[in-house]
């Protein structure tokens, strides 16, 4: 009797059409969180609309590079090689605003770059102390990550931060409609259409919102089809010891957060996350943050909302996030 061969779901290559659709779903799931960071920082620091657009473009550009570094990997020492999406961390928003307003964005980017190099260098040391963290600690970290995202979801349901009609009936009804579509798709559809249940909700929700007069495509139609992201657009970085120390502490917090996310991704993928996996993942985040500092973006972390999407879609191929 032939022994059944176990399929490696993490390295499974799906058809191109499915990769593109599932990949788009991951992009849409992370998009709001990804662009919120540059918008919040840019507005607080007092940047012009053109500079805000630059920050968003730089953020998305670097998100793509960062995700490739993490999911594809560089050799055997960089990248966790799991379906992990990287995006700008909210943990750095406050410190970057403080540095940007008092010392300028050049100093902010200088501190980001130095802290990124520190993460790359201390990742092996961090990996060695992980054995002192019992399951109860890592489990609590994962739980707190999930709880911390509730505020983001509730804010979006109400209409978004700063919305004049926040909490209005039509915002709540639209959110309820999208949630119902996602839940029904996930429960009653099978296979591929079940996997894209979040995308189903986003697409149908956008169509309904357009009939409600809540969708404006003017910015999309006026945008350039292709534009280039230039390094050091705000000028060459400047270095201030106090700012570097502050940003390094932020990155240490991000390392702990990412560790919890890696463990969560490993559980969804059915893979035991080892010390070496975490070190490779953190190195990738450090390199991504260094690239972010060069291309006018911000520190990077592995996004938790995409971990939730992995659990919901049950598709854990890393080639989906590569797509």
VOPAGU-2260 file (C-alpha; in pm, 1 decimal, decimal comma):
REM VOPAGU-2260
SITE   aa  ch    i         X         Y         Z
SITE  UNK   A    0       0,0       0,0       0,0
SITE  UNK   A    1     144,5     335,7    -101,9
SITE  UNK   A    2     211,5     586,9     173,4
SITE  UNK   A    3      24,7     914,0     125,7
SITE  UNK   A    4     264,4    1200,8      53,5
SITE  UNK   A    5     218,8    1500,9     278,6
SITE  UNK   A    6     173,5    1831,0      94,6
SITE  UNK   A    7     397,0    2119,1     203,6
SITE  UNK   A    8     130,9    2390,5     220,4
SITE  UNK   A    9     384,9    2667,2     293,0
SITE  UNK   A   10     579,0    2602,3     -29,3
SITE  UNK   A   11     278,3    2504,6    -242,6
SITE  UNK   A   12     271,2    2677,2    -582,8
SITE  UNK   A   13     -87,9    2765,4    -673,7
SITE  UNK   A   14    -215,9    2858,3   -1022,5
SITE  UNK   A   15    -125,3    3213,0   -1128,0
SITE  UNK   A   16    -486,3    3338,7   -1121,8
SITE  UNK   A   17    -532,8    3217,6    -763,4
SITE  UNK   A   18    -197,8    3363,3    -656,5
SITE  UNK   A   19    -292,6    3703,0    -801,5
SITE  UNK   A   20    -638,6    3705,8    -640,5
SITE  UNK   A   21    -525,2    3582,8    -299,4
SITE  UNK   A   22    -227,6    3819,1    -312,6
SITE  UNK   A   23    -459,4    4112,5    -384,4
SITE  UNK   A   24    -667,6    4009,5     -83,9
SITE  UNK   A   25    -359,3    4033,1     139,4
SITE  UNK   A   26    -271,5    4375,4      -4,3
SITE  UNK   A   27    -621,2    4506,6      63,6
SITE  UNK   A   28    -614,9    4361,4     415,0
SITE  UNK   A   29    -290,2    4541,7     500,5
SITE  UNK   A   30    -344,2    4859,2     295,6
SITE  UNK   A   31    -532,7    5069,2     553,3
SITE  UNK   A   32    -278,4    4994,3     825,3
SITE  UNK   A   33      12,3    5049,0     590,5
SITE  UNK   A   34     -89,6    5394,6     466,2
SITE  UNK   A   35    -217,4    5513,7     804,1
SITE  UNK   A   36     133,5    5542,6     949,5
SITE  UNK   A   37     277,5    5781,3     685,7
SITE  UNK   A   38     -46,6    5983,2     681,3
SITE  UNK   A   39     -47,4    6028,1    1060,4
SITE  UNK   A   40     322,2    6112,9    1080,0
SITE  UNK   A   41     316,0    6343,3     776,3
SITE  UNK   A   42      14,6    6538,8     903,1
SITE  UNK   A   43     158,5    6573,1    1254,8
SITE  UNK   A   44     498,5    6690,6    1130,4
SITE  UNK   A   45     333,9    6942,6     895,7
SITE  UNK   A   46     428,6    6804,0     555,7
SITE  UNK   A   47     263,5    6928,7     235,2
SITE  UNK   A   48       8,0    6717,0      41,6
SITE  UNK   A   49     277,4    6638,7    -216,9
SITE  UNK   A   50     511,9    6517,8      56,4
SITE  UNK   A   51     231,5    6310,6     209,9
SITE  UNK   A   52     177,8    6140,9    -126,3
SITE  UNK   A   53     549,8    6074,4    -140,5
SITE  UNK   A   54     543,9    5910,3     204,1
SITE  UNK   A   55     253,6    5682,2     108,9
SITE  UNK   A   56     420,7    5580,6    -218,0
SITE  UNK   A   57     752,0    5518,1     -42,3
SITE  UNK   A   58     574,8    5314,2     225,0
SITE  UNK   A   59     397,5    5084,0     -22,6
SITE  UNK   A   60     711,3    5051,7    -235,5
SITE  UNK   A   61     916,1    4941,9      63,8
SITE  UNK   A   62     635,5    4716,7     196,1
SITE  UNK   A   63     671,2    4514,1    -123,2
SITE  UNK   A   64    1049,9    4487,0     -95,6
SITE  UNK   A   65    1028,8    4406,6     277,3
SITE  UNK   A   66     770,9    4130,9     222,1
SITE  UNK   A   67     984,9    3973,2     -50,6
SITE  UNK   A   68    1289,0    3974,7     179,0
SITE  UNK   A   69    1084,8    3802,5     451,0
SITE  UNK   A   70     893,2    3550,5     238,5
SITE  UNK   A   71    1156,5    3468,5     -25,0
SITE  UNK   A   72    1456,0    3510,7     202,5
SITE  UNK   A   73    1819,0    3587,8     127,0
SITE  UNK   A   74    2024,4    3272,5     149,4
SITE  UNK   A   75    1986,5    3075,9     472,2
SITE  UNK   A   76    2036,6    3364,5     714,3
SITE  UNK   A   77    1773,2    3627,2     623,7
SITE  UNK   A   78    1396,5    3585,4     601,2
SITE  UNK   A   79    1161,1    3348,7     783,8
SITE  UNK   A   80    1031,0    3209,6     449,6
SITE  UNK   A   81     670,5    3192,7     569,6
SITE  UNK   A   82     358,6    3378,1     443,9
SITE  UNK   A   83     441,3    3700,9     630,4
SITE  UNK   A   84     340,9    4049,3     512,5
SITE  UNK   A   85     551,4    4341,4     637,0
SITE  UNK   A   86     419,8    4691,8     695,6
SITE  UNK   A   87     503,1    5004,9     895,0
SITE  UNK   A   88     466,2    4959,2    1269,3
SITE  UNK   A   89     238,5    5187,8    1471,7
SITE  UNK   A   90     482,2    5159,5    1763,9
SITE  UNK   A   91     715,5    5408,6    1593,2
SITE  UNK   A   92     453,8    5677,3    1518,0
SITE  UNK   A   93     487,0    5877,2    1842,0
SITE  UNK   A   94     868,9    5883,3    1858,1
SITE  UNK   A   95     904,2    5972,3    1488,4
SITE  UNK   A   96     659,2    6261,6    1529,2
SITE  UNK   A   97     857,9    6388,8    1829,4
SITE  UNK   A   98    1188,7    6365,9    1642,8
SITE  UNK   A   99    1047,9    6501,8    1316,6
SITE  UNK   A  100     888,4    6807,5    1479,9
SITE  UNK   A  101    1186,3    6894,1    1699,0
SITE  UNK   A  102    1486,1    6795,4    1485,9
SITE  UNK   A  103    1348,8    6737,4    1135,4
SITE  UNK   A  104    1277,0    6433,9     919,2
SITE  UNK   A  105    1643,9    6395,9     824,8
SITE  UNK   A  106    1722,6    6320,1    1189,8
SITE  UNK   A  107    1421,5    6087,9    1211,5
SITE  UNK   A  108    1547,5    5887,2     915,9
SITE  UNK   A  109    1900,1    5882,2    1057,1
SITE  UNK   A  110    1771,8    5730,2    1383,2
SITE  UNK   A  111    1561,4    5475,5    1189,2
SITE  UNK   A  112    1863,0    5360,5     989,4
SITE  UNK   A  113    2093,8    5323,5    1290,9
SITE  UNK   A  114    1828,9    5139,5    1495,3
SITE  UNK   A  115    1774,5    4904,3    1199,4
SITE  UNK   A  116    2145,4    4818,3    1194,3
SITE  UNK   A  117    2130,1    4752,4    1570,0
SITE  UNK   A  118    1838,3    4510,0    1517,8
SITE  UNK   A  119    2038,0    4320,6    1252,7
SITE  UNK   A  120    2339,0    4294,0    1486,0
SITE  UNK   A  121    2156,4    4190,7    1805,5
SITE  UNK   A  122    1908,0    3948,9    1642,7
SITE  UNK   A  123    2126,9    3641,5    1725,2
SITE  UNK   A  124    2159,9    3752,3    2090,6
SITE  UNK   A  125    1783,8    3806,0    2111,6
SITE  UNK   A  126    1732,3    3455,3    1971,8
SITE  UNK   A  127    1945,7    3303,4    2247,4
SITE  UNK   A  128    1734,6    3451,9    2530,0
SITE  UNK   A  129    1406,1    3327,6    2381,5
SITE  UNK   A  130    1435,6    3001,1    2574,2
SITE  UNK   A  131    1364,3    3200,5    2890,8
SITE  UNK   A  132    1018,7    3289,4    2753,7
SITE  UNK   A  133     772,6    3009,7    2846,3
SITE  UNK   A  134     461,0    2932,0    2641,2
SITE  UNK   A  135     241,6    3139,5    2873,7
SITE  UNK   A  136     447,8    3449,8    2790,0
SITE  UNK   A  137     443,9    3404,5    2413,0
SITE  UNK   A  138      75,4    3311,5    2424,6
SITE  UNK   A  139      -0,5    3630,7    2616,1
SITE  UNK   A  140     194,7    3833,3    2358,4
SITE  UNK   A  141     -12,7    3685,1    2073,7
SITE  UNK   A  142    -336,1    3752,0    2268,3
SITE  UNK   A  143    -238,3    4113,5    2338,9
SITE  UNK   A  144    -156,3    4165,2    1971,0
SITE  UNK   A  145    -505,6    4048,8    1880,7
SITE  UNK   A  146    -668,9    4269,2    2144,2
SITE  UNK   A  147    -466,4    4570,7    2029,9
SITE  UNK   A  148    -618,7    4538,4    1681,5
SITE  UNK   A  149    -976,6    4569,9    1811,0
SITE  UNK   A  150    -941,5    4948,4    1833,1
SITE  UNK   A  151    -830,5    4964,0    1466,9
SITE  UNK   A  152   -1133,2    4762,6    1354,9
SITE  UNK   A  153   -1382,2    4961,2    1563,2
SITE  UNK   A  154   -1238,8    5289,3    1432,2
SITE  UNK   A  155   -1278,5    5167,9    1073,8
SITE  UNK   A  156   -1636,0    5052,4    1142,6
SITE  UNK   A  157   -1724,1    5400,6    1266,4
SITE  UNK   A  158   -1594,4    5561,5     946,8
SITE  UNK   A  159   -1223,6    5612,2    1015,6
SITE  UNK   A  160   -1028,7    5835,3    1252,6
SITE  UNK   A  161   -1135,1    6198,9    1227,5
SITE  UNK   A  162   -1443,5    6129,4    1013,0
SITE  UNK   A  163   -1712,6    6396,2    1051,9
SITE  UNK   A  164   -1984,7    6130,0    1034,9
SITE  UNK   A  165   -1806,3    5889,9    1269,6
SITE  UNK   A  166   -2046,8    5632,8    1411,7
SITE  UNK   A  167   -2332,0    5729,4    1176,4
SITE  UNK   A  168   -2596,3    5472,8    1084,2
SITE  UNK   A  169   -2485,4    5435,3     720,8
SITE  UNK   A  170   -2125,5    5366,7     830,5
SITE  UNK   A  171   -2239,0    5100,7    1074,5
SITE  UNK   A  172   -2477,0    4941,0     822,1
SITE  UNK   A  173   -2205,7    4925,9     555,6
SITE  UNK   A  174   -1960,8    4768,8     802,3
SITE  UNK   A  175   -2225,3    4515,0     907,7
SITE  UNK   A  176   -2295,4    4429,0     542,1
SITE  UNK   A  177   -1925,4    4366,1     469,8
SITE  UNK   A  178   -1884,8    4153,6     782,9
SITE  UNK   A  179   -2192,1    3944,3     695,8
SITE  UNK   A  180   -2060,4    3884,8     341,1
SITE  UNK   A  181   -1723,0    3772,9     480,4
SITE  UNK   A  182   -1882,2    3537,9     734,7
SITE  UNK   A  183   -2131,3    3387,1     488,6
SITE  UNK   A  184   -1859,5    3340,1     224,5
SITE  UNK   A  185   -1634,2    3168,5     475,8
SITE  UNK   A  186   -1910,2    2939,8     604,3
SITE  UNK   A  187   -2095,7    2838,3     287,0
SITE  UNK   A  188   -1837,0    2865,7       7,3
SITE  UNK   A  189   -1576,5    2598,7     -50,6
SITE  UNK   A  190   -1220,5    2594,7    -180,6
SITE  UNK   A  191   -1095,7    2906,5    -359,4
SITE  UNK   A  192   -1410,2    3117,0    -306,1
SITE  UNK   A  193   -1398,3    3044,0      64,4
SITE  UNK   A  194   -1032,8    3150,3      70,6
SITE  UNK   A  195   -1118,5    3491,0     -79,8
SITE  UNK   A  196   -1407,9    3559,5     158,7
SITE  UNK   A  197   -1243,8    3884,1     279,7
SITE  UNK   A  198   -1197,1    3999,4     -79,6
SITE  UNK   A  199   -1564,4    3917,7    -148,3
SITE  UNK   A  200   -1664,8    4146,5     136,2
SITE  UNK   A  201   -1433,6    4428,1      22,4
SITE  UNK   A  202   -1550,9    4416,4    -340,7
SITE  UNK   A  203   -1924,4    4395,7    -264,9
SITE  UNK   A  204   -1887,4    4652,9      13,3
SITE  UNK   A  205   -1717,2    4895,8    -226,6
SITE  UNK   A  206   -1995,9    4849,7    -482,9
SITE  UNK   A  207   -2264,6    4916,9    -220,9
SITE  UNK   A  208   -2067,5    5213,5     -84,2
SITE  UNK   A  209   -2047,5    5365,3    -433,3
SITE  UNK   A  210   -2428,0    5358,7    -460,7
SITE  UNK   A  211   -2440,1    5527,0    -119,3
SITE  UNK   A  212   -2215,6    5808,5    -250,0
SITE  UNK   A  213   -1928,9    5711,2     -18,3
SITE  UNK   A  214   -1664,3    5633,1    -282,3
SITE  UNK   A  215   -1450,7    5898,8    -453,4
SITE  UNK   A  216   -1216,3    5788,7    -734,0
SITE  UNK   A  217   -1098,7    6140,5    -828,3
SITE  UNK   A  218    -759,1    6093,9    -660,4
SITE  UNK   A  219    -714,6    5765,4    -846,9
SITE  UNK   A  220    -796,9    5911,6   -1188,5
SITE  UNK   A  221    -562,3    6207,6   -1131,8
SITE  UNK   A  222    -268,9    5995,5   -1011,2
SITE  UNK   A  223      25,4    5904,5   -1235,1
SITE  UNK   A  224      30,2    5550,5   -1374,3
SITE  UNK   A  225     401,1    5516,4   -1293,3
SITE  UNK   A  226     620,7    5718,2   -1057,8
SITE  UNK   A  227     963,9    5659,6    -909,8
SITE  UNK   A  228    1050,2    5657,2    -540,8
SITE  UNK   A  229    1380,8    5834,7    -485,1
SITE  UNK   A  230    1613,5    5770,1    -188,8
SITE  UNK   A  231    1678,1    6047,0      66,4
SITE  UNK   A  232    1404,4    6271,3     -72,3
SITE  UNK   A  233    1417,2    6483,0     246,0
SITE  UNK   A  234    1795,2    6518,0     225,9
SITE  UNK   A  235    2084,7    6317,5     364,6
SITE  UNK   A  236    2015,4    6167,3     709,1
SITE  UNK   A  237    2136,9    6334,8    1025,9
SITE  UNK   A  238    2228,8    6151,9    1344,1
SITE  UNK   A  239    2137,6    6247,5    1700,9
SITE  UNK   A  240    2226,7    6017,6    1991,8
SITE  UNK   A  241    1905,9    6078,4    2188,4
SITE  UNK   A  242    1690,5    6009,8    1882,2
SITE  UNK   A  243    1885,0    5692,5    1805,5
SITE  UNK   A  244    1837,7    5562,5    2162,2
SITE  UNK   A  245    1465,6    5638,4    2148,0
SITE  UNK   A  246    1421,5    5461,0    1813,9
SITE  UNK   A  247    1629,1    5162,9    1931,6
SITE  UNK   A  248    1390,6    5108,4    2223,9
SITE  UNK   A  249    1101,2    5123,5    1976,1
SITE  UNK   A  250    1267,1    4856,7    1763,5
SITE  UNK   A  251    1321,0    4633,0    2068,8
SITE  UNK   A  252     946,1    4652,9    2131,1
SITE  UNK   A  253     881,6    4569,7    1765,6
SITE  UNK   A  254    1108,7    4265,4    1795,0
SITE  UNK   A  255     896,0    4128,1    2079,8
SITE  UNK   A  256     574,8    4200,1    1887,7
SITE  UNK   A  257     711,0    4028,3    1576,5
SITE  UNK   A  258     813,4    3723,1    1778,8
SITE  UNK   A  259     451,6    3675,3    1882,8
SITE  UNK   A  260     339,4    3716,1    1522,3
SITE  UNK   A  261     593,2    3458,8    1399,6
SITE  UNK   A  262     465,3    3209,9    1656,7
SITE  UNK   A  263     108,9    3278,0    1542,7
SITE  UNK   A  264     199,7    3228,0    1176,1
SITE  UNK   A  265     381,8    2907,2    1266,2
SITE  UNK   A  266      72,9    2775,4    1444,7
SITE  UNK   A  267    -151,9    2854,1    1146,2
SITE  UNK   A  268      99,5    2692,3     907,8
SITE  UNK   A  269     149,6    2387,6    1130,5
SITE  UNK   A  270     521,1    2465,1    1162,6
SITE  UNK   A  271     729,8    2477,8    1479,2
SITE  UNK   A  272     907,6    2813,9    1492,1
SITE  UNK   A  273    1265,2    2770,5    1606,4
SITE  UNK   A  274    1517,1    3017,7    1745,0
SITE  UNK   A  275    1687,8    3029,1    1404,6
SITE  UNK   A  276    1357,0    3109,4    1231,1
SITE  UNK   A  277    1297,2    3407,2    1458,6
SITE  UNK   A  278    1653,6    3535,5    1413,4
SITE  UNK   A  279    1616,2    3513,9    1033,5
SITE  UNK   A  280    1281,2    3693,1    1051,2
SITE  UNK   A  281    1417,5    3973,5    1268,4
SITE  UNK   A  282    1718,8    4017,2    1040,7
SITE  UNK   A  283    1476,2    4059,9     750,8
SITE  UNK   A  284    1281,7    4324,2     944,3
SITE  UNK   A  285    1604,9    4505,2    1029,1
SITE  UNK   A  286    1710,7    4511,5     662,6
SITE  UNK   A  287    1359,2    4623,5     561,9
SITE  UNK   A  288    1371,9    4907,4     816,5
SITE  UNK   A  289    1714,3    5013,8     686,6
SITE  UNK   A  290    1573,1    5024,2     332,3
SITE  UNK   A  291    1275,4    5218,0     469,5
SITE  UNK   A  292    1508,2    5481,6     612,6
SITE  UNK   A  293    1682,2    5515,2     276,4
SITE  UNK   A  294    1358,8    5541,3      73,3
SITE  UNK   A  295    1170,1    5781,9     305,1
SITE  UNK   A  296     963,1    5518,8     483,6
SITE  UNK   A  297     946,9    5390,3     841,9
SITE  UNK   A  298    1029,6    5090,5    1067,2
SITE  UNK   A  299     874,2    4760,3     958,4
SITE  UNK   A  300     705,1    4475,3    1140,2
SITE  UNK   A  301     515,7    4162,5    1037,5
SITE  UNK   A  302     148,1    4259,5    1011,1
SITE  UNK   A  303     -99,0    4086,9    1243,5
SITE  UNK   A  304    -406,0    4150,2    1028,1
SITE  UNK   A  305    -255,3    3931,0     758,5
SITE  UNK   A  306    -196,6    3658,9    1017,2
SITE  UNK   A  307    -571,9    3670,3    1081,1
SITE  UNK   A  308    -634,4    3644,6     708,2
SITE  UNK   A  309    -414,8    3333,4     690,2
SITE  UNK   A  310    -624,4    3168,7     960,5
SITE  UNK   A  311    -948,6    3271,6     789,3
SITE  UNK   A  312    -854,8    3173,2     433,6
SITE  UNK   A  313    -663,0    2857,5     537,2
SITE  UNK   A  314    -423,3    2925,4     246,7
SITE  UNK   A  315     -70,6    2941,7     389,7
SITE  UNK   A  316     142,8    2931,4      74,6
SITE  UNK   A  317     422,2    3188,5      99,2
SITE  UNK   A  318     393,7    3236,0    -276,8
SITE  UNK   A  319      60,9    3410,9    -217,0
SITE  UNK   A  320     227,6    3691,5     -21,0
SITE  UNK   A  321     514,4    3693,6    -270,0
SITE  UNK   A  322     253,4    3758,1    -541,1
